[in-house]
Amino acid sequence: MENLALKMVKTCCKVSLFIGVLLFFQVAYGQNQFEPLQQELKVAQKALGKNYVCMVYKDGKIAFKQEEGDLKTNTQIPIAGSSKWLTAALVMTFVDQGKLNLDDKVSMYLPIFATYGKAYITIRQCLSHLTGIQTPIGIGNVLQKNKFATLEEQVNAFASKREIQDNPGVAFRYSNIGCNIAARILEVISKKQFDQLMAERIFRPLNMRNSSFYSNIAVNPSDGAITTAADYMNFLAMLLNKGVFNNRRILSEKAIEEMEKPETNLSIIQYAPPFANGYNYGLGVWIIGSNTNGTTTAVASPGATGCYPWIDRCHQYAALIFEKNQNNEQMREPYANIKNTINQIFVENCNPSN
């Protein structure tokens, strides 16, 4: 019996050693796999600054994470225009429930728009910056301080005080107008405040515990989110996984397909931030890649205060960069280089014709 026990102990030790060796090589392989990304981040260091986070989600887990300086994956930062992706997703939860249709007229829910000659604007046009309502040009106007006490007050001002610059659907001008109108419609339908709806339908189901749209003035669905890299990655993971997070469906596959379908063509884009020049727009998100058949393969929702989240469906991953640059208008090239480096790491997953 003693000899048998001794043999079993020796066998267990050998198995443990073998497993340990395998784990060592697995970790080493993972580190080596992302060495090109680490090198590219060093190249981009001057542009990114001393405080940034880069995360990559692949195959159901965080495949890469790098934190620099004071910015960690659980550090809250304002994400500006990256908020629009969250708001579009919230709208789509109502579409999934049949409580509204993207092609409904805004005036069905907000009669003031009919009163002031804006009866034909649709919810779809709101989420794709095609309302035609007069828009101040420039990212500074997008980020200007909100002077309204409530979202209702702001949206009523859009209806009553802004002129129609173009017919709805004719011209794209990136702004906070349409997204905030769509968010106000959700308040009317649900009889709940926007930030409460976001918490109930997006933040809590996605374990985004450090995320909020709370404001002591009018909530800003277009630019007002404060979140962390870890929280926002949960949102990206849900979208990449076709609407499912932790075995719970948050959005339908159809809803996500609708969000990622181009609503524009380049000929109608009258104003886009510099980092988005040459891209078309879906619902709350920029179309930054498509295959030879014209199907969307990559989407992103940059924020002007240092947030760049994206999903690459061809290479089957989600990624983000959070940094404290506070102005990423000139960051397009560094972001593109980082994205291309990740694409090369996962190049075997992507067939451009599919």
C-alpha positions as CSV (number, residue, x, y, z in Angstrom):
1,M,0.0,0.0,0.0
2,E,2.9,2.4,0.9
3,N,4.5,1.7,-2.5
4,L,1.2,2.4,-4.2
5,A,0.7,5.6,-2.4
6,L,4.3,6.7,-3.1
7,K,3.8,6.0,-6.8
8,M,0.5,8.0,-6.8
9,V,2.3,11.0,-5.2
10,K,5.1,10.8,-7.8
11,T,2.6,10.6,-10.6
12,C,0.7,13.6,-9.3
13,C,3.9,15.6,-9.0
14,K,4.8,14.8,-12.6
15,V,1.3,15.7,-13.8
16,S,1.4,19.0,-11.9
17,L,4.8,19.8,-13.3
18,F,3.6,19.1,-16.8
19,I,0.5,21.3,-16.4
20,G,2.7,24.0,-14.9
21,V,5.0,23.9,-17.9
22,L,2.0,24.1,-20.3
23,L,0.7,27.1,-18.4
24,F,4.1,28.8,-18.5
25,F,4.3,28.4,-22.3
26,Q,0.7,29.5,-22.7
27,V,1.4,32.7,-20.8
28,A,4.6,33.2,-22.7
29,Y,2.8,32.7,-26.0
30,G,0.2,35.2,-25.0
31,Q,2.8,37.8,-24.1
32,N,4.7,37.2,-27.3
33,Q,1.5,37.3,-29.4
34,F,0.9,40.9,-28.3
35,E,4.5,42.1,-28.4
36,P,3.8,44.0,-31.7
37,L,0.9,45.8,-30.0
38,Q,3.2,46.7,-27.0
39,Q,5.7,48.1,-29.4
40,E,3.1,50.1,-31.3
41,L,1.9,51.5,-28.0
42,K,5.4,52.7,-27.3
43,V,5.5,54.3,-30.7
44,A,2.2,56.1,-30.0
45,Q,3.4,57.1,-26.4
46,K,3.8,60.8,-27.3
47,A,0.3,61.0,-28.8
48,L,-1.3,59.0,-26.1
49,G,0.4,60.8,-23.3
50,K,1.5,59.3,-19.9
51,N,-1.9,58.1,-18.8
52,Y,-3.8,55.6,-20.9
53,V,-5.4,52.2,-20.9
54,C,-5.5,49.8,-23.9
55,M,-7.7,46.7,-23.7
56,V,-8.5,43.9,-26.2
57,Y,-11.4,41.4,-25.8
58,K,-11.2,38.2,-27.8
59,D,-12.8,34.7,-27.5
60,G,-14.9,35.5,-24.4
61,K,-12.1,37.1,-22.3
62,I,-9.8,40.0,-21.9
63,A,-6.8,39.0,-24.1
64,F,-4.7,42.0,-23.5
65,K,-4.6,44.9,-21.0
66,Q,-2.0,47.6,-20.6
67,E,-2.3,50.5,-18.0
68,E,0.0,53.4,-18.0
69,G,0.3,56.2,-15.5
70,D,-2.7,57.2,-13.3
71,L,-5.3,55.8,-15.7
72,K,-6.5,52.3,-14.7
73,T,-9.2,50.1,-16.1
74,N,-11.4,51.1,-13.2
75,T,-10.7,54.9,-13.4
76,Q,-13.8,56.9,-14.3
77,I,-13.5,59.4,-17.1
78,P,-15.9,61.4,-19.2
79,I,-16.2,59.8,-22.7
80,A,-17.9,62.6,-24.7
81,G,-19.2,61.3,-28.1
82,S,-18.6,57.7,-27.2
83,S,-21.8,58.2,-25.1
84,K,-23.8,58.1,-28.4
85,W,-23.2,54.4,-28.9
86,L,-24.7,53.7,-25.5
87,T,-27.7,55.9,-26.1
88,A,-28.4,54.2,-29.5
89,A,-28.3,50.8,-27.8
90,L,-30.8,52.0,-25.2
91,V,-33.1,53.2,-28.0
92,M,-32.8,49.7,-29.6
93,T,-34.0,48.0,-26.4
94,F,-37.3,49.9,-27.0
95,V,-37.4,48.8,-30.6
96,D,-36.8,45.2,-29.6
97,Q,-39.8,45.5,-27.3
98,G,-42.0,46.9,-30.0
99,K,-42.5,50.2,-28.1
100,L,-41.3,52.3,-31.0
101,N,-40.1,52.0,-34.6
102,L,-37.0,53.6,-36.0
103,D,-39.1,55.1,-38.8
104,D,-41.7,56.6,-36.5
105,K,-42.0,60.4,-36.8
106,V,-40.6,62.3,-33.8
107,S,-43.8,64.3,-33.7
108,M,-45.8,61.2,-32.7
109,Y,-44.2,61.4,-29.3
110,L,-43.2,65.1,-29.2
111,P,-46.0,67.2,-30.8
112,I,-44.0,70.4,-30.5
113,F,-42.0,69.3,-33.5
114,A,-45.1,69.4,-35.7
115,T,-46.0,72.8,-34.2
116,Y,-42.7,74.2,-35.5
117,G,-42.7,72.6,-38.9
118,K,-40.5,69.7,-38.1
119,A,-43.1,66.9,-38.3
120,Y,-41.3,64.6,-40.7
121,I,-38.1,63.9,-38.8
122,T,-37.8,60.2,-37.8
123,I,-36.1,58.5,-34.9
124,R,-33.7,56.8,-37.4
125,Q,-32.7,60.3,-38.7
126,C,-32.1,61.4,-35.1
127,L,-29.7,58.6,-34.4
128,S,-27.8,59.2,-37.6
129,H,-27.5,63.0,-37.5
130,L,-29.8,63.5,-40.4
131,T,-32.5,65.6,-38.8
132,G,-31.8,68.7,-40.9
133,I,-32.0,70.9,-37.9
134,Q,-29.6,73.8,-37.9
135,T,-26.3,72.7,-36.2
136,P,-23.4,74.8,-35.0
137,I,-20.3,73.5,-36.7
138,G,-17.2,72.4,-34.8
139,I,-16.4,70.0,-32.0
140,G,-16.3,72.9,-29.5
141,N,-20.0,73.5,-30.1
142,V,-20.7,69.8,-29.5
143,L,-18.9,69.9,-26.2
144,Q,-20.3,73.3,-25.0
145,K,-21.7,73.5,-21.5
146,N,-25.4,72.7,-21.3
147,K,-27.5,75.7,-20.3
148,F,-30.8,73.8,-19.8
149,A,-32.2,72.4,-16.6
150,T,-33.8,69.3,-18.2
151,L,-33.6,67.2,-21.3
152,E,-37.2,68.2,-22.0
153,E,-36.4,71.9,-22.0
154,Q,-33.4,71.4,-24.3
155,V,-35.3,69.3,-26.8
156,N,-38.2,71.7,-26.9
157,A,-35.7,74.4,-27.7
158,F,-34.4,72.3,-30.6
159,A,-38.0,72.2,-31.9
160,S,-38.9,75.8,-31.3
161,K,-35.7,77.8,-31.8
162,R,-33.6,76.0,-34.3
163,E,-34.3,76.4,-38.1
164,I,-34.5,73.6,-40.6
165,Q,-31.2,73.8,-42.5
166,D,-31.9,70.8,-44.8
167,N,-34.8,68.4,-45.4
168,P,-34.5,65.4,-43.1
169,G,-32.3,62.7,-44.5
170,V,-30.5,64.9,-47.0
171,A,-27.4,66.1,-45.1
172,F,-25.3,64.7,-42.2
173,R,-24.0,67.1,-39.6
174,Y,-22.5,65.5,-36.5
175,S,-24.0,67.1,-33.3
176,N,-25.8,66.5,-30.1
177,I,-29.3,67.3,-31.5
178,G,-30.7,64.1,-32.8
179,C,-29.4,61.8,-30.2
180,N,-30.9,63.9,-27.4
181,I,-34.2,64.1,-29.2
182,A,-34.3,60.3,-29.4
183,A,-33.5,60.1,-25.7
184,R,-36.3,62.5,-24.8
185,I,-38.8,60.2,-26.7
186,L,-37.7,57.3,-24.4
187,E,-38.6,59.5,-21.4
188,V,-42.0,60.2,-22.8
189,I,-42.8,56.6,-23.6
190,S,-41.5,55.2,-20.3
191,K,-42.3,58.1,-18.0
192,K,-38.8,57.7,-16.6
193,Q,-35.7,59.8,-16.7
194,F,-33.1,59.0,-19.3
195,D,-30.3,58.2,-16.8
196,Q,-32.7,55.9,-14.9
197,L,-33.5,54.0,-18.1
198,M,-29.8,53.7,-19.0
199,A,-29.1,52.2,-15.6
200,E,-32.0,49.8,-15.7
201,R,-31.5,48.6,-19.3
202,I,-27.8,48.9,-20.1
203,F,-25.6,49.6,-17.1
204,R,-26.9,47.1,-14.5
205,P,-27.4,44.2,-16.9
206,L,-23.8,44.7,-18.2
207,N,-22.3,45.0,-14.7
208,M,-21.3,48.6,-15.6
209,R,-21.2,49.6,-11.9
210,N,-19.0,52.6,-12.4
211,S,-20.9,54.2,-15.2
212,S,-23.4,57.0,-15.1
213,F,-25.1,59.8,-17.1
214,Y,-26.0,61.6,-13.9
215,S,-25.8,65.4,-14.1
216,N,-27.1,68.2,-11.8
217,I,-28.2,70.1,-15.0
218,A,-29.9,68.6,-18.1
219,V,-28.6,65.0,-18.7
220,N,-26.7,64.8,-22.0
221,P,-27.4,61.5,-23.8
222,S,-25.0,62.5,-26.6
223,D,-21.9,63.4,-24.6
224,G,-22.6,63.0,-20.9
225,A,-21.5,59.5,-19.9
226,I,-18.8,58.9,-17.3
227,T,-17.5,55.4,-17.3
228,T,-14.4,53.2,-17.0
229,A,-12.5,51.1,-19.5
230,A,-13.5,47.9,-17.8
231,D,-17.2,48.9,-17.9
232,Y,-17.2,50.1,-21.5
233,M,-15.5,46.8,-22.5
234,N,-18.5,44.9,-21.1
235,F,-20.7,46.9,-23.5
236,L,-18.4,46.1,-26.4
237,A,-18.3,42.4,-25.4
238,M,-22.1,42.3,-25.5
239,L,-22.2,43.8,-29.0
240,L,-19.4,41.6,-30.3
241,N,-21.3,38.6,-28.8
242,K,-24.4,39.5,-30.8
243,G,-26.3,41.0,-28.0
244,V,-25.6,38.5,-25.2
245,F,-23.7,39.2,-22.0
246,N,-23.2,36.6,-19.2
247,N,-25.8,34.3,-20.9
248,R,-28.4,37.2,-20.8
249,R,-29.7,38.8,-24.0
250,I,-29.5,42.5,-23.9
251,L,-30.1,43.3,-27.5
252,S,-31.4,41.3,-30.5
253,E,-29.0,40.4,-33.3
254,K,-31.3,42.3,-35.6
255,A,-31.0,45.4,-33.4
256,I,-27.2,45.3,-33.6
257,E,-27.2,44.7,-37.4
258,E,-29.5,47.8,-37.7
259,M,-27.1,49.9,-35.7
260,E,-24.1,48.9,-37.8
261,K,-25.8,49.4,-41.2
262,P,-24.7,52.6,-43.0
263,E,-27.3,55.3,-42.9
264,T,-25.2,57.8,-44.9
265,N,-23.1,58.0,-48.0
266,L,-20.0,60.2,-48.2
267,S,-21.7,62.7,-50.6
268,I,-24.2,63.9,-47.9
269,I,-21.7,64.4,-45.1
270,Q,-21.5,68.1,-44.5
271,Y,-19.7,68.0,-41.2
272,A,-17.8,65.3,-39.3
273,P,-15.1,65.6,-36.7
274,P,-11.6,65.3,-38.2
275,F,-11.0,61.8,-36.7
276,A,-14.1,60.6,-38.7
277,N,-13.5,62.1,-42.1
278,G,-14.1,59.6,-44.8
279,Y,-16.3,57.3,-42.7
280,N,-20.0,56.7,-43.0
281,Y,-22.4,56.6,-40.0
282,G,-24.9,54.0,-38.7
283,L,-27.0,54.5,-35.6
284,G,-24.8,56.0,-32.9
285,V,-21.6,54.6,-34.4
286,W,-19.1,55.2,-37.3
287,I,-18.6,52.6,-39.9
288,I,-14.8,52.3,-40.1
289,G,-14.5,49.1,-42.2
290,S,-16.5,47.1,-44.7
291,N,-15.8,44.0,-46.9
292,T,-15.8,43.6,-50.7
293,N,-19.5,43.1,-50.6
294,G,-20.1,46.4,-48.7
295,T,-21.1,44.7,-45.5
296,T,-19.9,46.5,-42.3
297,T,-16.9,44.8,-40.7
298,A,-15.7,47.4,-38.2
299,V,-17.4,50.1,-36.2
300,A,-16.1,52.8,-33.7
301,S,-17.5,55.6,-31.6
302,P,-14.7,58.0,-30.7
303,G,-15.1,60.6,-28.0
304,A,-13.3,64.0,-28.3
305,T,-12.0,63.8,-24.7
306,G,-9.8,60.7,-25.2
307,C,-11.9,57.6,-25.8
308,Y,-11.7,55.3,-28.8
309,P,-13.7,52.1,-28.6
310,W,-14.2,49.8,-31.6
311,I,-15.3,46.4,-32.7
312,D,-13.8,44.5,-35.6
313,R,-16.1,41.7,-36.7
314,C,-13.9,40.4,-39.4
315,H,-11.0,39.8,-37.0
316,Q,-13.5,38.9,-34.2
317,Y,-12.4,41.2,-31.4
318,A,-13.3,44.4,-29.5
319,A,-10.8,46.9,-28.2
320,L,-10.6,50.3,-26.7
321,I,-8.1,53.0,-25.8
322,F,-8.9,55.4,-22.9
323,E,-6.5,58.3,-22.4
324,K,-6.4,61.7,-20.8
325,N,-5.4,63.6,-23.9
326,Q,-8.7,65.6,-23.7
327,N,-8.6,66.3,-27.5
328,N,-8.3,63.4,-29.9
329,E,-9.1,65.3,-33.1
330,Q,-5.6,64.6,-34.3
331,M,-5.4,61.1,-33.0
332,R,-6.7,59.3,-36.0
333,E,-3.3,58.1,-37.3
334,P,-2.1,56.6,-33.9
335,Y,-5.4,54.9,-33.3
336,A,-5.5,53.5,-36.9
337,N,-1.9,52.2,-36.4
338,I,-2.8,50.5,-33.2
339,K,-5.9,49.0,-34.7
340,N,-4.0,47.7,-37.7
341,T,-1.4,46.1,-35.4
342,I,-4.2,44.2,-33.6
343,N,-5.7,43.2,-36.9
344,Q,-2.4,41.6,-37.9
345,I,-2.2,39.7,-34.6
346,F,-5.6,38.1,-35.5
347,V,-5.2,38.1,-39.2
348,E,-6.0,34.4,-39.6
349,N,-9.6,35.1,-38.4
350,C,-10.5,37.5,-41.1
351,N,-11.6,36.8,-44.7
352,P,-12.2,40.2,-46.3
353,S,-14.8,38.7,-48.8
354,N,-17.1,37.4,-46.0
